[in-house]
Amino acid sequence: MSFPFDCISDFMFFETEIKKSDVILIPGASHPQLMERAAMLYRQGIAPYLLPSGGSTPNVETTEWEFLRN
């Protein structure tokens, strides 16, 4: 028997070919690996802009956006 949310994870976790874009969106999170990957794609010329996102999190002085930007 499959798990009830398999259909959701099948939809959410997929890989596509990386193509030229207008912007690279970095989802808000306090994970430097996201910014490192975005910077690598930026240096490869995938997009001319990086757009970090994210709000405040408990017990942290900056927002996720500021963390990724820095």
HELIX and SHEET records of a PDB file:
HELIX    1   1 ASP A    6  MET A   12  1                                   7    
HELIX    2   2 PRO A   32  ARG A   43  1                                  12    
HELIX    3   3 GLU A   64  ARG A   69  1                                   6    
SHEET    1   A 2 ILE A  24  ILE A  26  0                                        
SHEET    2   A 2 LEU A  50  PRO A  52  1                                        
END                                                                             
